[in-house]
Amino acid sequence: MPIFIMALVNRMVACLLVCLSLAATSCWAQSVPMAVKAPAKRIIALSPQAVEMLYAIGAGDLIIATTDHADFPEQAKSIPSIGGFYGLSIERIVELNPDLIVSWASGNKLDDLQRLTQLGFTLLDSDPKTLDDVAVDLERLGAATGYGAQANALANDFRQQLAKVRLEALNKPKVKLFYQLWSEPLMTVAEHSWVQQSISACHGENVFFTASSDYPQVSVENVLLTGAQVIIQSKDKGNVLGIDWSKWPELPAVSLQHIYQLDADLLHRASPRSIMGVKALCDVLDKVRSN
């Protein structure tokens, strides 16, 4: 399995494990200070999306460390990593002595976050659950870093673009969609997954919306029973080549050649770029509708 999908699956597994202790995580996140006494100058960002947000509002140069897979924009690749889904190097964080840590309750280990809080560090949790939350977190990060004007302008633009997309899609016919998260094993997304936010915005009908887990493993036979009109895959080569859908022309998505590949980071990451992923998905569904 390639590094990209290993990282993706690891992040998904981390989220699923956190879901098992959701109450504890929620309580911790609610205890995190919502305001920073003075604009932060030394920031550790504990998620790729937090890094993207900070750069987007102009505060990227304040980041002194981050976690694995923080790879956008290009400058982010040179930021030292102090951990990942497997845990954080508390000792290294103490050495760096940040004045702000932007945490990620659904992706960081709860024990690590509690330890950092006990050590007296200032934590601001950025863990968007909806597309609308992206704009809210941009504003919160702007207030914490002294980049409020830039953050507020970006947040307002994000909201306007999202509202326009939703309005344009509102009265369009629904399209039955199968989202191929990965091919071996065959995985998809359900109601409470991040990707579902984009599907809903585009007025798509996720054929596994009611699955029992947010990122369920399914079979080809399961997919064939859905009558999906379109298959969306990430552009990762291993995912695209993992299944030869042409073997099953009985599926409308196959017979009508509605199999499309989109940028996974735009659809999987809760960042300002997520609006680009929403628009790309909406464009695909419009192609299906016009057929």
C-alpha positions as MATLAB code, in Angstrom:
seq = 'MPIFIMALVNRMVACLLVCLSLAATSCWAQSVPMAVKAPAKRIIALSPQAVEMLYAIGAGDLIIATTDHADFPEQAKSIPSIGGFYGLSIERIVELNPDLIVSWASGNKLDDLQRLTQLGFTLLDSDPKTLDDVAVDLERLGAATGYGAQANALANDFRQQLAKVRLEALNKPKVKLFYQLWSEPLMTVAEHSWVQQSISACHGENVFFTASSDYPQVSVENVLLTGAQVIIQSKDKGNVLGIDWSKWPELPAVSLQHIYQLDADLLHRASPRSIMGVKALCDVLDKVRSN';
ca = [
       0.000    0.000    0.000;
       1.569    3.348   -0.995;
       2.634    5.943    1.571;
      -0.214    8.301    0.628;
      -2.983    5.863    1.357;
      -1.185    4.486    4.427;
      -1.187    8.003    5.800;
      -4.831    8.475    4.852;
      -5.944    5.195    6.389;
      -3.916    5.896    9.505;
      -5.652    9.246    9.875;
      -9.032    7.577    9.366;
      -8.194    4.889   11.919;
      -7.137    7.573   14.361;
     -10.459    9.316   13.901;
     -12.371    6.072   14.355;
     -10.495    5.263   17.541;
     -11.211    8.703   18.888;
     -14.899    8.189   18.139;
     -14.884    5.353   20.665;
     -13.981    7.877   23.347;
     -15.896   10.795   21.916;
     -17.302   11.957   25.229;
     -13.855   12.288   26.798;
     -12.462   14.079   23.765;
     -15.419   16.436   23.634;
     -14.951   17.338   27.282;
     -11.253   18.007   26.704;
     -11.904   20.162   23.630;
     -14.473   22.209   25.535;
     -11.881   22.899   28.241;
      -9.335   24.332   25.793;
      -9.030   28.126   26.113;
     -10.962   29.871   23.351;
      -8.825   33.031   23.457;
      -5.106   33.797   23.454;
      -3.859   36.610   25.713;
      -1.457   38.054   23.112;
      -0.820   37.328   19.416;
       1.147   34.095   19.142;
       4.671   34.243   17.724;
       5.813   30.626   18.087;
       3.195   28.105   16.973;
       3.130   24.324   16.827;
       0.342   23.164   14.505;
      -0.709   19.573   15.178;
      -2.539   18.889   11.902;
      -2.008   19.429    8.167;
      -5.194   21.477    7.936;
      -4.082   23.826   10.715;
      -0.846   24.429    8.828;
      -2.815   25.238    5.677;
      -5.093   27.622    7.548;
      -2.208   29.464    9.174;
      -0.444   29.932    5.858;
      -3.696   31.006    4.215;
      -4.180   33.859    6.692;
      -0.535   34.929    6.437;
       0.718   33.404    9.689;
       2.639   30.465    8.231;
       6.048   31.873    9.160;
       5.071   31.629   12.832;
       4.947   27.806   12.703;
       7.988   26.226   14.356;
       6.847   22.580   14.213;
       4.019   20.410   12.982;
       3.045   16.766   12.455;
       3.502   14.251    9.634;
       1.775   14.874    6.268;
       1.705   18.675    6.569;
       2.658   19.234    2.935;
       0.815   22.346    1.735;
       1.821   24.921    0.772;
       5.276   23.912   -0.458;
       6.981   25.775    2.398;
       5.218   23.517    4.883;
       7.336   20.562    3.811;
      10.381   22.112    5.494;
       8.696   22.502    8.903;
      10.106   20.013   11.454;
       7.729   17.241   12.492;
       7.244   16.414   16.167;
       4.886   13.465   15.713;
       1.869   12.045   13.959;
      -1.111    9.751   14.449;
       1.090    7.492   16.603;
       1.736   10.259   19.132;
       3.649   13.443   19.836;
       7.164   14.043   21.147;
       6.277   15.899   24.336;
       9.973   16.356   25.160;
      10.622   18.094   21.845;
       7.580   20.333   22.279;
       8.875   21.366   25.713;
      12.251   22.201   24.168;
      10.631   24.331   21.450;
       8.538   26.183   24.067;
       5.707   27.418   21.794;
       3.381   30.168   22.974;
       0.486   28.506   21.113;
      -0.288   24.914   20.133;
      -3.061   24.427   17.580;
      -4.401   20.992   18.470;
      -6.643   18.556   16.589;
      -8.901   16.688   19.018;
      -9.983   14.072   16.463;
      -6.489   13.352   15.176;
      -4.121   13.771   18.128;
      -3.877   11.367   21.031;
      -6.027   12.553   23.901;
      -3.339   11.600   26.439;
      -0.838   13.827   24.627;
      -3.210   16.775   24.579;
      -4.023   16.373   28.254;
      -0.307   16.207   29.064;
       0.382   19.424   27.146;
      -2.454   21.125   28.996;
      -1.051   19.934   32.334;
       2.356   21.356   31.396;
       0.769   24.773   31.065;
       0.875   25.254   27.299;
      -1.809   27.331   25.616;
      -3.854   25.119   23.288;
      -6.394   26.223   20.719;
      -8.304   23.305   19.232;
      -9.002   23.390   15.494;
     -11.128   20.405   14.523;
     -13.720   21.405   11.875;
     -16.665   19.022   11.663;
     -18.477   20.854    8.870;
     -17.495   22.991    5.914;
     -18.925   25.997    7.755;
     -16.545   25.283   10.636;
     -13.578   25.948    8.339;
     -14.535   29.621    8.174;
     -15.056   29.755   11.942;
     -11.611   28.281   12.614;
      -9.956   30.695   10.188;
     -11.379   33.540   12.246;
     -10.285   31.960   15.536;
      -6.743   31.467   14.253;
      -6.682   35.013   12.958;
      -7.643   36.346   16.371;
      -4.973   34.203   18.049;
      -2.153   35.331   15.767;
      -2.875   38.979   15.099;
      -3.926   38.265   11.530;
      -7.611   38.912   12.147;
      -8.224   41.137    9.129;
      -6.770   38.640    6.676;
      -8.530   35.725    8.354;
     -11.904   37.435    8.428;
     -11.675   38.345    4.743;
     -10.741   34.765    3.815;
     -13.511   33.338    6.013;
     -16.123   35.604    4.446;
     -14.991   34.663    0.949;
     -15.144   30.965    1.876;
     -18.689   31.354    3.205;
     -19.832   33.216    0.108;
     -18.413   30.602   -2.240;
     -19.924   27.764   -0.225;
     -23.334   29.434   -0.086;
     -23.270   29.940   -3.851;
     -22.384   26.289   -4.496;
     -25.161   25.062   -2.216;
     -27.733   27.373   -3.747;
     -26.841   26.358   -7.300;
     -27.071   22.651   -6.448;
     -30.196   22.853   -4.304;
     -32.813   22.173   -6.985;
     -30.727   19.906   -9.179;
     -31.615   16.190   -9.387;
     -29.754   14.010   -6.918;
     -27.045   11.753   -8.321;
     -26.360    8.325   -6.788;
     -22.659    8.378   -5.952;
     -20.152    5.776   -4.789;
     -17.039    7.322   -3.264;
     -14.087    4.942   -3.571;
     -11.862    5.937   -0.679;
      -9.516    3.049   -1.399;
      -9.537   -0.091   -3.511;
      -7.798   -2.854   -1.521;
      -9.592   -3.215    0.777;
     -12.518   -1.478   -0.866;
     -13.476    1.415    1.419;
     -15.976    4.232    1.185;
     -17.528    7.015    3.275;
     -20.793    7.393    5.182;
     -22.962   10.011    6.880;
     -20.514   11.476    9.384;
     -17.403   11.377    7.193;
     -15.746   14.606    6.138;
     -16.273   13.827    2.436;
     -20.033   13.652    3.004;
     -19.962   17.404    3.586;
     -18.968   17.923   -0.047;
     -21.400   15.314   -1.347;
     -24.275   17.020    0.452;
     -23.247   20.482   -0.762;
     -23.415   19.221   -4.358;
     -26.787   17.519   -3.809;
     -25.314   14.094   -4.334;
     -26.777   10.878   -2.899;
     -24.136    8.807   -1.151;
     -25.147    5.176   -1.718;
     -23.535    4.164    1.601;
     -24.790    7.148    3.585;
     -26.409    4.936    6.251;
     -23.467    2.553    6.748;
     -22.744    1.654   10.369;
     -19.290    3.274   10.405;
     -18.042    6.521    8.899;
     -15.436    4.824    6.704;
     -16.828    1.332    6.032;
     -15.236   -1.516    4.151;
     -17.560   -2.817    1.428;
     -17.519   -5.378   -1.362;
     -17.913   -5.008   -5.100;
     -21.169   -6.903   -4.750;
     -22.389   -4.291   -2.252;
     -21.599   -1.543   -4.745;
     -23.364   -3.309   -7.622;
     -26.564   -3.459   -5.598;
     -26.628    0.327   -5.161;
     -27.140    1.263   -8.808;
     -24.582    4.050   -8.434;
     -24.581    6.506  -11.322;
     -21.044    7.718  -10.715;
     -17.869    6.484   -9.038;
     -15.502    9.046   -7.535;
     -11.930    7.965   -6.809;
      -8.866    9.754   -5.489;
      -6.172   10.346   -8.113;
      -3.771    8.024   -6.339;
      -2.572    5.456   -8.896;
      -2.955    2.525   -6.535;
      -6.579    3.407   -5.867;
      -7.447    3.902   -9.529;
      -5.797    0.682  -10.706;
      -6.853   -1.414   -7.729;
     -10.218   -2.349   -9.238;
     -11.113   -2.824  -12.893;
     -14.700   -1.603  -12.861;
     -15.130   -2.416  -16.561;
     -15.819   -5.999  -15.457;
     -19.201   -4.898  -14.144;
     -21.030   -3.034  -16.932;
     -24.349   -3.681  -15.181;
     -23.495   -0.759  -12.887;
     -24.764    2.518  -14.455;
     -21.576    4.353  -13.508;
     -19.585    1.831  -15.551;
     -21.869    1.491  -18.565;
     -22.141    5.277  -18.894;
     -18.408    5.765  -18.232;
     -18.957    7.967  -15.220;
     -15.804    7.134  -13.257;
     -13.808   10.197  -12.206;
     -10.645   10.891  -10.250;
     -10.337   13.925   -7.949;
      -7.598   15.375   -5.741;
      -7.880   13.617   -2.381;
      -6.381   16.478   -0.370;
      -9.078   18.847   -1.607;
     -11.805   16.454   -0.452;
     -10.234   14.904    2.639;
      -8.652   17.895    4.360;
     -10.660   20.485    6.310;
      -8.813   23.506    4.961;
      -9.601   26.620    2.887;
      -8.873   24.536   -0.220;
     -11.832   22.296    0.576;
     -14.060   24.676   -1.377;
     -12.026   23.722   -4.468;
     -12.809   20.073   -3.758;
     -16.513   20.851   -3.402;
     -16.567   22.667   -6.739;
     -14.673   19.861   -8.470;
     -17.162   17.299   -7.149;
     -20.133   19.450   -8.166;
     -18.711   19.749  -11.694;
     -18.547   15.953  -11.940;
     -22.133   15.519  -10.772;
     -23.263   18.116  -13.317;
     -21.618   16.035  -16.054;
     -23.558   13.002  -14.894;
     -26.806   14.979  -14.830;
     -26.295   16.207  -18.374;
     -25.783   12.698  -19.752;
];
